[in-house]
Amino acid sequence: MADSIKLLCRLLYQPASAMSAILDRGSLLYASLAVLAVSFAVQPGAADWVRLPFYAPLLVLAVVYVPGLLLVGALAGRLSGFDVSFRRDYSPLLTCAAMAWAAAGIPLVLAGWIAPAPVFPVLAGLAGVYFAVLMFFAIRTVLGTGSGAAAAVVCLSWIPLVAAAFLWMPLRFLLGYLASPFFLFYAWYFLGGEFSSLGAGMRNRQSFRRNLDAAALNPHDGEAQYQLGLVYQQRRNYTDAIERFQNAVRIDPTETDAHFQLGRIAREQGRTDDALRHFETVLQQDPKHNLSEILRDLGASNLSAGRLEEARRHLAVYVDRRPYDPEGLYYYGQALEGLGHAAEAREMYARAVEAARTAPRYRRQFTARWSRLAQKQARKLAGAGAGPRGRTV
């Protein structure tokens, strides 16, 4: 209980790391109780301008908001299929959403007692904005999406809420009948296994994390440190991910995978020199690492550093090995364009668009970006003629 209270308070000043800790140690039961407690405590201040049962926020989160987030993400192509995402992520995302709602509502508890009645709606609006900010971190952490995708899903999350507002009265009437003890008993008897499976995603994550923590107690187990780094990296918690990958490298300097991930994080954070250092180490240890993607990432980092000839050299080898990767073709086109080879650059951009178009369906959400960028660069080249145009990523 004390640890859960600390996690709730931590959301107010360290939301990103708090969401990661909630996945590791959080409890859906405590999160639900926190929502109910805050909702009940807010009632005195909210009674003058809105009247809802104290259990309404938890009901909306569980039945409407979290499933709506997963559905919006699936329809927008930002997440995996809804069925897979629902079974895997519903319980972790609901836990984080409930904790976020409780944290955003804590200031309203005090405001409900001391703030003037006309001010309370304004404070409630600010609390809603802060809840959206917390949900941005929750989606990034639970689903491992990028910042742009997480922001898009949060911005579209009002759609299921508006639908719920229109349907609230008939749903409330129906729920009155569904609350019958006999119905609840038979529903649990026949569907208890399905409801129980919804919590498996949270339990599996926490069990896996406990096993990794136990393995990481061995000061000579670099693999455990690397796996923990992957967990933090997937959650976009790069500070802890870097620490774990560096621990793995200190234990075993030949831990190629850890060097590779350190390079990727450094490149994403704009630390080009660090990225190049790690990628060059990987290239020395395994020139075909990760299906030769080391060549693509090393070439892209050289592009960022303005080393166009080195970028071209690495990317030429990569494209020869992986001729249908839109990202590699796009980078190769940029290197050629920067060196003044406009005709060859246009060819690479055209190949990138074609590779993205013919990619398997499950890959298109990842390849679409490179198709758009390649088409944009091809249009610029067509408009500017055959003159060289330097550009880095």
Buried (B, 14 or more C-beta within 10 A) or exposed (E): EEEBEEBBEBBBEBBBBBBBBBBBBBBBEBBBBBBBBBBEBBBEBBEEEEEBEBEBBBBBBBBBBBBBBBBBBBEEEBBBEBEEBBBBBBBBBBBBBBBBBBBBBBBBBEBBEEBEEEEBBEBBEBBEEBBBEBBBBBBBBBBBBEEEBBBBBBEBBBEBEEEBEEEBEEBEEEEEEEEEEEEEEEBEEEEEEEEEEBBBBBEEBBEEBEEBEEBBEEEEBBBBBBBBBBBBBEBBBBEBBBBBBBBBBEBBEEBBBBBBBBBBBBBEEEBBEBBBBBBBBBBEBBEEBBEBBBBBBBBBBBBBBEBBEBBBBBBBBBBEBBEBBBBBBBBBBBBBBBBBBBEBBBBBBBBBBBBBEEBEEEEBBEBBBBBEBBBEBBEEBEEEEEEBBEBBB
